[in-house]
Amino acid sequence: MLDNLSDLIDSFFATTVDYAWGIPLIVLLISAGVYFTFAGRFLPFRAVRHAINILRGKFDNPDDPGEISHFQALSAALSATIGMGNISGVAIAVSLGGPGAIFWMWIAGLVGMSTKFFTCTLACLYRKKDERGIEQGGPMYFIEVGLGKYFKPLAIMFAVCGMVGCLAMFQTNQLSGLLHNDWGISRLGTGIVCSAIVAVVILGGIVRVGQVTAKIVPAMFVLYVAAALYVILSNVSVVPGILYSIVDQAFGGEALVGGGMGVAFREVIHQGIKRAAFSNEAGLGTAPMAHGAAKTKEPVREGLIAMLGPFLDTNLVCTMTALVILSTGVPATDDGVVMTVNAFAKAMPGIGRYVLTLIIIMFSISTMISYSYYSLKCSRYLFGFNFGSYYIYVYILSLIFAAVWTQDMVINILDTFFAMMAIPTLVSTLILSPKVVQVTRDYFRRMKL
């Protein structure tokens, strides 16, 4: 009975995800990012130094509205984006779309910087106080406050889809698969332990989430970059050829020869952009929920902080993962995380598997922690703070179930709801973009930048 139900759910979402992530959404994600880039006059590429100064705390004011600092907001957002999408998602993209998929991940990451700037500026520009008098930000709030009551169905759509899309099922699924494959640890046991660890942190709210992620994220980022650099430098002689194949197969190459050219080309773009969106989440609306909690009276400052995320996540970390996989030449596997672990194990005999296992545990746990805040925020928006807070128990239980589900089922469920989150986020941001341009110009004039 349960097996039949599982097969039915798997079949349903396998079909649904193909429609959800069709050409229209791919075009919307990229074209919106390109529009934001030009509308913002290439701001992400001109204001990086100022953004770093903000991140360093130069403009922090503890009396500003919000709950966490700029650095904690970025750490909370990065702990959600720098995770299994960077390790397993890249492997899946390479397996299904070939090296060319990485090129489209780069494009999605670059235009995603502008998308993050616009959405996260709006998250602080249009905040709304909850029942406790604390200002809340995120797509559902800037849709409701910025666009008015007639657009509230879009806010509700985002929140409903966010309750499911922001369940950290992919993280516990991949972690449990790795620990079971390499160490013989029960998948169910991994799910139970993860749910217990996450529960201890998330029941303390966004303040504790920000404090914990501010400690975990820098450590895991440095450790992973150092390990990946070691592997890449060990195989540096093949890196130029890999970079050439990434560009070549993004537009042509052997994979696109013959009658299947159109299908293959579409798959390359599709996998690259979809996995980039899953990794950096630009346009999906998750990061604005974290950045919307930042202590600031200047929405543009938080937008500038947020724009750093896609570059660090996709253009740096995902690229390093791709170079590790492609330079070691490990064969594709059905499980993305196992493929990446095999690459590190091959390049770092004796220690690679242990190092990456530790990194994966840190990545997974940090993402589970941050995602809990996102899904809980969606629930509280829909049902109020008190009743909506009970959704945290659904979130914790979902970690246990996802640990034993198949990888395809988990990915298809999350990809479907991520797509549905992107629609209200991008549509509302496009409508409100002139306001972002206006406040940005005013901020840069006042700051004499």
C-alpha positions as CSV (number, residue, x, y, z in Angstrom):
1,M,0.0,0.0,0.0
2,L,2.7,2.5,1.1
3,D,4.9,1.5,-1.9
4,N,2.0,2.1,-4.3
5,L,1.4,5.5,-2.8
6,S,5.1,6.4,-3.0
7,D,5.2,5.3,-6.6
8,L,2.1,7.4,-7.4
9,I,3.6,10.5,-5.7
10,D,6.9,10.0,-7.5
11,S,5.2,9.6,-10.9
12,F,3.0,12.7,-10.3
13,F,5.9,15.0,-9.4
14,A,8.1,13.6,-12.1
15,T,5.5,14.8,-14.6
16,T,4.7,18.1,-12.8
17,V,8.3,19.2,-12.6
18,D,8.7,19.0,-16.3
19,Y,5.9,21.5,-16.8
20,A,6.9,23.7,-13.9
21,W,10.5,24.1,-15.1
22,G,9.6,24.5,-18.7
23,I,10.9,27.1,-21.2
24,P,8.6,29.9,-19.9
25,L,10.1,29.8,-16.4
26,I,13.7,29.5,-17.7
27,V,13.1,32.6,-19.9
28,L,11.5,34.5,-17.0
29,L,14.4,33.8,-14.6
30,I,17.1,34.9,-17.1
31,S,15.2,37.8,-18.8
32,A,14.2,39.2,-15.4
33,G,17.8,39.0,-14.2
34,V,19.1,40.7,-17.4
35,Y,16.4,43.4,-17.0
36,F,17.4,44.0,-13.3
37,T,21.1,44.2,-14.4
38,F,20.4,46.9,-16.9
39,A,17.8,48.7,-14.8
40,G,20.3,48.8,-12.0
41,R,23.0,50.1,-14.3
42,F,25.2,47.1,-13.6
43,L,25.2,48.0,-9.9
44,P,26.4,44.6,-8.6
45,F,29.6,45.0,-10.6
46,R,30.1,48.7,-9.5
47,A,29.3,48.6,-5.8
48,V,31.2,45.6,-4.5
49,R,33.6,47.6,-2.4
50,H,30.8,49.5,-0.7
51,A,28.9,46.2,-0.1
52,I,32.0,44.7,1.6
53,N,32.2,47.8,3.9
54,I,28.6,47.3,4.9
55,L,29.3,43.6,5.5
56,R,32.2,44.6,7.8
57,G,29.8,46.5,10.0
58,K,30.9,50.0,9.0
59,F,27.3,51.2,8.9
60,D,25.7,49.0,11.6
61,N,23.3,50.6,14.0
62,P,21.9,48.5,16.8
63,D,18.9,50.8,17.1
64,D,17.8,50.2,13.5
65,P,14.6,48.1,13.0
66,G,15.1,44.4,12.4
67,E,16.4,41.4,14.3
68,I,19.9,40.5,13.0
69,S,23.0,42.2,11.6
70,H,23.9,42.5,8.0
71,F,26.6,39.8,8.4
72,Q,24.2,37.5,10.2
73,A,21.5,38.0,7.5
74,L,24.0,37.1,4.8
75,S,25.3,34.1,6.8
76,A,21.7,32.9,7.3
77,A,21.0,33.2,3.6
78,L,24.3,31.6,2.5
79,S,23.8,28.8,5.0
80,A,20.7,28.0,3.0
81,T,22.3,28.4,-0.5
82,I,25.8,27.1,0.1
83,G,24.8,23.5,0.8
84,M,24.0,20.3,-1.0
85,G,23.1,22.2,-4.2
86,N,26.8,23.1,-4.5
87,I,28.0,19.6,-3.9
88,S,25.3,17.3,-5.2
89,G,23.4,19.7,-7.4
90,V,26.4,20.4,-9.5
91,A,27.1,16.7,-10.0
92,I,23.6,16.2,-11.1
93,A,23.8,19.1,-13.6
94,V,27.0,17.7,-15.0
95,S,25.6,14.2,-15.2
96,L,22.4,15.3,-17.0
97,G,23.5,18.3,-19.0
98,G,27.3,17.7,-19.4
99,P,30.0,20.3,-18.8
100,G,28.1,22.9,-20.8
101,A,25.5,23.1,-18.0
102,I,28.1,24.8,-15.9
103,F,28.3,27.8,-18.4
104,W,24.6,28.4,-17.9
105,M,25.1,28.2,-14.1
106,W,27.6,31.0,-14.5
107,I,25.1,33.1,-16.4
108,A,22.4,32.4,-13.9
109,G,24.7,33.3,-11.1
110,L,25.8,36.7,-12.6
111,V,22.3,37.9,-13.5
112,G,21.1,36.4,-10.2
113,M,23.2,39.0,-8.4
114,S,21.0,41.8,-9.7
115,T,17.9,39.7,-9.0
116,K,19.0,39.2,-5.4
117,F,19.7,43.0,-5.1
118,F,16.2,43.9,-6.3
119,T,14.3,41.3,-4.3
120,C,16.2,41.8,-1.0
121,T,16.0,45.6,-1.3
122,L,12.2,45.2,-1.5
123,A,12.2,42.9,1.5
124,C,13.5,45.7,3.7
125,L,11.7,48.5,1.8
126,Y,8.2,47.0,2.4
127,R,8.2,45.3,5.8
128,K,5.1,44.6,7.9
129,K,4.9,44.2,11.7
130,D,3.5,40.9,13.0
131,E,1.4,40.4,16.1
132,R,4.4,40.9,18.3
133,G,5.2,44.2,16.7
134,I,8.4,42.9,15.0
135,E,8.9,43.9,11.4
136,Q,8.9,41.0,8.9
137,G,10.2,41.0,5.4
138,G,10.0,38.7,2.4
139,P,8.1,38.3,-0.9
140,M,4.7,37.8,0.7
141,Y,5.1,41.0,2.6
142,F,6.5,43.2,-0.2
143,I,3.7,41.9,-2.5
144,E,1.0,42.7,0.1
145,V,2.4,46.1,1.3
146,G,4.0,47.2,-2.0
147,L,1.3,46.2,-4.4
148,G,-1.8,46.2,-2.3
149,K,-4.7,43.9,-1.4
150,Y,-5.5,43.0,-5.1
151,F,-2.2,41.3,-5.4
152,K,-2.5,39.4,-2.1
153,P,-3.4,36.1,-3.9
154,L,0.2,36.2,-5.2
155,A,1.5,36.6,-1.7
156,I,-0.6,33.7,-0.5
157,M,0.6,31.6,-3.5
158,F,4.2,32.3,-2.5
159,A,3.7,31.4,1.2
160,V,1.8,28.2,0.4
161,C,4.5,27.0,-2.0
162,G,7.2,28.2,0.4
163,M,5.9,26.0,3.2
164,V,6.8,22.9,1.0
165,G,9.6,24.3,-1.1
166,C,11.5,25.4,2.0
167,L,11.5,22.0,3.6
168,A,15.1,20.8,3.8
169,M,14.3,17.4,2.4
170,F,17.1,17.4,-0.2
171,Q,19.7,18.0,2.5
172,T,18.7,15.2,4.8
173,N,18.1,12.9,1.8
174,Q,21.6,13.4,0.4
175,L,23.3,13.2,3.8
176,S,21.5,10.1,4.8
177,G,22.4,8.5,1.4
178,L,26.0,9.4,1.8
179,L,26.3,8.1,5.4
180,H,24.5,4.9,4.5
181,N,26.6,4.3,1.3
182,D,30.0,5.0,2.9
183,W,29.5,4.2,6.5
184,G,26.6,1.8,6.7
185,I,24.6,4.2,8.9
186,S,20.8,3.8,8.9
187,R,19.1,6.4,6.7
188,L,16.3,6.6,9.2
189,G,18.8,7.1,12.0
190,T,20.4,10.0,10.2
191,G,17.0,11.6,9.7
192,I,16.2,11.3,13.4
193,V,19.5,12.8,14.5
194,C,19.3,15.6,12.0
195,S,15.8,16.5,13.2
196,A,16.9,16.6,16.8
197,I,19.9,18.8,16.1
198,V,17.9,21.2,14.0
199,A,15.1,21.4,16.5
200,V,17.5,22.6,19.3
201,V,18.6,25.5,17.2
202,I,15.5,26.6,15.3
203,L,13.2,26.7,18.3
204,G,15.3,29.7,19.4
205,G,14.0,31.7,16.4
206,I,15.9,33.8,13.8
207,V,18.2,35.4,16.3
208,R,19.6,32.0,17.3
209,V,19.6,30.9,13.7
210,G,21.7,34.0,12.8
211,Q,24.1,33.4,15.6
212,V,24.7,29.8,14.8
213,T,25.0,30.2,11.0
214,A,27.4,33.2,11.5
215,K,29.8,30.7,13.1
216,I,29.2,27.7,10.9
217,V,29.1,29.4,7.4
218,P,32.6,31.0,7.4
219,A,34.2,27.8,8.7
220,M,32.5,25.4,6.2
221,F,33.1,27.9,3.3
222,V,36.9,28.1,4.0
223,L,37.3,24.4,4.6
224,Y,35.5,23.5,1.3
225,V,37.3,26.1,-0.8
226,A,40.7,24.9,0.6
227,A,39.9,21.3,-0.1
228,A,38.6,22.0,-3.6
229,L,41.6,24.3,-4.4
230,Y,43.9,21.4,-3.5
231,V,42.2,19.1,-5.9
232,I,42.0,21.6,-8.7
233,L,45.7,22.6,-8.3
234,S,46.7,18.9,-8.3
235,N,45.1,18.6,-11.7
236,V,45.8,22.1,-13.0
237,S,47.2,20.8,-16.3
238,V,43.7,19.7,-17.4
239,V,41.8,22.8,-16.2
240,P,42.2,24.8,-19.4
241,G,40.7,22.0,-21.4
242,I,37.8,21.7,-19.0
243,L,37.1,25.4,-19.2
244,Y,37.1,25.1,-23.0
245,S,34.7,22.1,-22.9
246,I,32.3,24.0,-20.6
247,V,32.0,26.9,-23.1
248,D,32.1,24.7,-26.2
249,Q,29.4,22.3,-25.0
250,A,27.2,25.2,-23.8
251,F,26.6,26.2,-27.4
252,G,27.8,23.3,-29.5
253,G,30.3,20.5,-29.3
254,E,29.9,16.8,-29.7
255,A,26.9,16.6,-27.4
256,L,24.9,18.8,-29.8
257,V,25.7,17.2,-33.1
258,G,23.0,15.5,-35.2
259,G,19.3,15.3,-35.1
260,G,19.2,15.6,-31.3
261,M,20.8,19.0,-31.4
262,G,17.8,21.0,-30.2
263,V,16.9,18.6,-27.5
264,A,20.4,18.4,-26.2
265,F,20.9,22.2,-26.2
266,R,17.7,22.6,-24.3
267,E,18.8,20.1,-21.7
268,V,22.1,21.8,-21.2
269,I,20.5,25.1,-20.6
270,H,17.7,23.6,-18.6
271,Q,20.0,21.7,-16.2
272,G,22.4,24.6,-15.8
273,I,19.8,27.2,-14.9
274,K,17.6,24.9,-12.8
275,R,20.5,23.7,-10.7
276,A,21.8,27.3,-10.4
277,A,18.4,28.4,-9.2
278,F,18.3,25.4,-6.7
279,S,21.8,26.4,-5.5
280,N,21.7,30.2,-5.2
281,E,17.9,30.6,-5.1
282,A,18.0,34.0,-6.9
283,G,14.4,34.9,-7.9
284,L,12.9,32.1,-5.8
285,G,12.2,34.4,-2.8
286,T,14.0,32.6,0.0
287,A,16.9,35.0,0.6
288,P,14.6,38.0,1.0
289,M,13.0,36.3,4.0
290,A,16.4,36.2,5.7
291,H,17.6,39.6,4.5
292,G,14.2,41.1,5.5
293,A,15.1,40.5,9.1
294,A,18.3,42.6,8.9
295,K,18.7,45.6,11.2
296,T,18.7,48.6,8.8
297,K,16.9,51.7,7.9
298,E,18.5,51.6,4.4
299,P,16.9,48.9,2.3
300,V,19.5,49.4,-0.5
301,R,22.3,48.4,1.9
302,E,20.7,45.0,2.5
303,G,20.2,44.6,-1.3
304,L,24.0,45.2,-1.8
305,I,24.8,42.6,0.8
306,A,22.4,40.1,-0.7
307,M,23.9,40.5,-4.2
308,L,27.2,39.0,-3.0
309,G,25.4,35.6,-2.4
310,P,24.9,34.3,-5.9
311,F,28.5,35.1,-6.9
312,L,30.0,33.3,-3.8
313,D,27.5,30.4,-4.2
314,T,27.4,29.8,-7.9
315,N,30.3,31.5,-9.6
316,L,32.8,30.5,-7.0
317,V,31.7,27.4,-5.0
318,C,29.7,25.6,-7.8
319,T,32.5,26.2,-10.3
320,M,35.1,24.7,-7.9
321,T,32.9,21.6,-7.5
322,A,32.5,21.3,-11.2
323,L,36.3,21.5,-11.7
324,V,36.9,18.9,-9.0
325,I,34.4,16.5,-10.7
326,L,35.6,17.1,-14.2
327,S,39.3,17.1,-13.5
328,T,39.2,13.8,-11.6
329,G,37.1,12.1,-14.3
330,V,34.9,10.1,-11.9
331,P,32.0,8.3,-13.6
332,A,28.5,9.6,-13.2
333,T,26.3,8.0,-10.6
334,D,22.6,8.0,-9.8
335,D,23.4,9.8,-6.5
336,G,24.9,13.3,-7.0
337,V,26.6,13.5,-3.5
338,V,28.3,10.1,-4.0
339,M,29.7,11.3,-7.3
340,T,31.3,14.4,-5.7
341,V,32.6,12.4,-2.7
342,N,34.2,9.9,-5.1
343,A,35.9,12.8,-6.9
344,F,37.5,14.1,-3.6
345,A,38.4,10.5,-2.5
346,K,40.2,9.9,-5.8
347,A,42.1,13.2,-5.7
348,M,42.9,13.0,-1.9
349,P,43.5,9.3,-1.2
350,G,42.9,8.3,2.4
351,I,41.6,11.6,3.6
352,G,39.4,13.0,0.9
353,R,36.3,11.0,1.8
354,Y,36.6,12.0,5.5
355,V,37.1,15.7,4.7
356,L,34.2,15.9,2.3
357,T,31.9,13.9,4.7
358,L,32.6,16.5,7.4
359,I,31.9,19.4,5.0
360,I,28.7,17.8,3.8
361,I,27.5,17.3,7.4
362,M,28.2,21.0,8.1
363,F,26.6,22.1,4.8
364,S,23.5,20.0,5.4
365,I,22.9,21.0,9.0
366,S,23.4,24.7,8.3
367,T,20.9,24.6,5.4
368,M,18.4,22.6,7.5
369,I,18.6,25.3,10.1
370,S,18.1,28.2,7.7
371,Y,15.3,26.6,5.8
372,S,13.3,26.0,8.9
373,Y,13.1,29.8,9.3
374,Y,11.9,30.2,5.8
375,S,9.1,27.6,5.9
376,L,8.1,28.8,9.4
377,K,7.9,32.4,8.2
378,C,5.6,31.3,5.3
379,S,3.3,29.4,7.8
380,R,3.2,32.3,10.2
381,Y,2.2,34.7,7.4
382,L,-0.7,32.4,6.4
383,F,-1.9,31.3,9.9
384,G,-0.6,33.9,12.3
385,F,2.4,33.7,14.6
386,N,0.9,31.5,17.3
387,F,-0.9,28.8,15.2
388,G,1.6,29.1,12.3
389,S,4.5,28.3,14.7
390,Y,3.2,24.7,15.1
391,Y,4.4,24.1,11.5
392,I,7.9,23.7,12.9
393,Y,6.9,20.2,13.9
394,V,5.9,19.3,10.4
395,Y,9.3,20.6,9.3
396,I,11.1,18.5,11.8
397,L,9.2,15.4,10.8
398,S,9.8,16.0,7.1
399,L,13.5,15.6,7.7
400,I,12.9,12.0,8.9
401,F,10.7,11.1,6.0
402,A,13.0,12.6,3.3
403,A,15.9,10.6,4.7
404,V,14.4,7.4,3.4
405,W,12.7,8.6,0.2
406,T,14.3,8.3,-3.2
407,Q,16.5,11.1,-4.5
408,D,14.3,11.7,-7.6
409,M,11.2,12.0,-5.6
410,V,12.7,14.6,-3.2
411,I,14.2,16.6,-6.1
412,N,11.1,16.6,-8.1
413,I,8.9,17.8,-5.2
414,L,11.2,20.6,-4.2
415,D,11.9,21.7,-7.8
416,T,8.1,21.9,-8.5
417,F,7.4,24.1,-5.5
418,F,10.5,26.2,-6.1
419,A,9.2,27.0,-9.6
420,M,5.9,28.0,-8.1
421,M,7.7,30.3,-5.6
422,A,9.6,32.0,-8.4
423,I,6.5,33.2,-10.3
424,P,5.0,35.5,-7.6
425,T,8.5,36.7,-6.6
426,L,9.6,37.7,-10.0
427,V,6.3,39.1,-11.2
428,S,6.0,41.4,-8.2
429,T,9.6,42.4,-8.3
430,L,9.3,43.4,-12.0
431,I,6.3,45.5,-11.2
432,L,8.0,47.2,-8.2
433,S,11.4,47.5,-9.9
434,P,11.0,51.3,-10.7
435,K,10.7,51.9,-6.9
436,V,14.0,50.0,-6.3
437,V,15.7,52.1,-9.0
438,Q,14.4,55.3,-7.4
439,V,15.6,54.4,-3.8
440,T,18.9,53.2,-5.2
441,R,19.6,56.4,-6.9
442,D,18.6,58.4,-3.8
443,Y,20.9,56.3,-1.6
444,F,23.9,56.6,-3.9
445,R,23.3,60.3,-4.1
446,R,23.2,60.7,-0.3
447,M,26.2,58.5,0.2
448,K,28.1,60.4,-2.5
449,L,29.0,57.1,-4.2
